[in-house]
Structures are given as structure tokens and as C-alpha cells.
Amino acid sequence: MSKPKKKVFSKVKAVKANARERVGTPPSERVLPDPKQKLAASPKHKPTLADLLNSSGEDQ
């Protein structure tokens, strides 16, 4: 078996660990909706009266 690798001391990791102990973990990131994807999901035009009448008859 080989020897376990020595961990190298990192100042940045030490500072972050210290901050987490004092303040706590940062909140998880909130994903903002992509405006282009939102536009693609919604229709460009409202359905016409004829479309609404035709579609309502088929659903029932």
C-alpha cells in the first residue's frame, strides 16, 4: 500500500473555513429564469375566438 498524500496548507481554504464557522454556510444560489427561455415557452399571440371554440369542443 502506498502512503497517503500529504495535504498542502492553503490560506484561502483556511480563511473560508474560519468564516463558515463564524457566520455559517452561505445560502444556496437562486437560479434566475432565462428571459429567452421564458419567451420561447409562452405563445407569441393570444388564441383567436375560433381557435378557442374549436379546442373547447374537442376536450369535452
C-alpha positions in Angstrom: 0.0 0.0 0.0 1.2 3.5 -0.8 1.5 6.3 1.8 -1.4 8.7 1.9 -0.7 12.0 0.1 0.2 15.0 2.4 -2.4 17.8 2.4 -0.9 21.1 1.3 -1.9 24.0 3.5 -4.0 26.6 1.7 -4.5 30.1 3.1 -7.7 30.6 1.1 -9.3 27.4 2.3 -8.3 28.2 5.9 -9.9 31.6 5.8 -13.1 30.3 4.2 -13.4 27.5 6.8 -12.9 30.1 9.6 -15.6 32.3 8.1 -18.0 29.4 7.7 -17.6 28.5 11.4 -18.3 32.1 12.5 -21.1 33.1 10.1 -22.4 29.8 8.8 -22.7 28.4 5.3 -23.8 30.8 2.5 -27.3 30.3 1.2 -27.7 28.2 -1.9 -27.8 30.1 -5.1 -31.2 31.0 -6.6 -31.4 30.3 -10.3 -33.0 33.2 -12.2 -35.2 32.3 -15.1 -33.7 32.9 -18.5 -35.7 35.6 -20.3 -35.2 34.0 -23.7 -36.4 30.6 -22.5 -39.4 32.2 -20.8 -40.4 33.9 -24.1 -40.0 30.7 -26.1 -42.3 28.9 -23.7 -45.1 31.4 -24.0 -47.1 31.8 -27.2 -46.5 35.0 -29.3 -50.2 35.6 -29.9 -53.3 35.1 -28.0 -55.6 32.3 -29.4 -58.4 33.6 -31.6 -62.1 33.1 -30.8 -62.3 30.4 -33.5 -59.4 28.5 -32.0 -60.9 28.6 -28.5 -64.3 27.4 -29.8 -62.7 24.5 -31.8 -60.4 23.4 -29.0 -63.1 23.5 -26.2 -65.3 21.2 -28.3 -62.6 18.6 -28.7 -61.6 18.5 -25.0 -65.1 17.6 -23.7 
